[in-house]
C-alpha cells in the first residue's frame, strides 16, 4: 500500500480525474473531500463489509426454516 | 449437464442458463457461475445456486413483491460489464436472509442483484441511496402479498420496471449508454 503524508488542505490526485482533499482534522477524525467523475462509485468501507456479512448470512439458510416459512406465509 | 446441489439434490441444467458474475458476489469472489432455481413453492423465493460450490445458494426474490415502490437507481458505471442494451432485459432481485425465527426475514435492498437475462451476465450492485439497508425486514409485506395474490398467477409477473438510470448522470460517451437514454 502506498502511504502518503498530507497536511490540512493538501490533496492527492488519482489518475487525471480523482482528487482527495484533507478538509478537516479534528482529534482522531479526518474529513476528506472527494472530487471524482459522477460515474465513480464511492462508499464507506463499512457498506461493503455490511453487504459481505449479509451475503454470508444469506447462504446459511436452513431448508427446514424455509419449509416453516412457507407454512407461516400461507396461514390466513 | 448435471449439477450437484446441497439443497436441491442433483439438477439438470441447460448450459445456456448459466449466469456469470464476472466479479462474483461480495464474500464469494471466487464463485462466478450460477443458475436460478425455482422450486415453485408458495414462498415466491427463487435461488441463485452456485455451480462451483454446491453448498452456496442465495435465496432471492423480486423486491416489487414486498415493496412496490422500490426502484434501484443505477449509475452508468453500474452497467459496466452487464452488457445491457436495453433495460427490459434486466431482472432485479434482492438477496434474502432467513433466520430460524422466520418472521425476522430480511431483504438486502442496498445491494440488489441485476441479471441481464439475454446475455446471462449479472452483478451485485451497491446503490448510492443511503436510506436503503442491507437488512430490510419484510415478512409482513410478503405474507400480505401471498395471502392476497398468490392464488392468481396472472398478477404475479406484471410489475412496473424496478430499475431506473440516474438521468443526470448519463455523461458517459459510451454508445450503449446513449442508446439506453434514448429508450427512456
Interface residues (C-beta under 8 A of the other chain):
Chain A: X37 X38 X39 X40 X41 X43 X47 X48 X50 X51 X52 X53 X54 X55 X56 X57 X58 X59 X61 X62 X63 X65 X66 X68 X69 X70 X72 X73 X74 X76
Chain B: X7 X25 X26 X27 X28 X41 X42 X43 X45 X55 X56 X57 X58 X59 X75 X76 X77 X78 X95 X96 X97 X98 X99 X100 X102 X103 X105 X108 X110 X111 X124 X126 X128 X134 X135 X142 X143 X146 X147 X168 X169 X171 X172
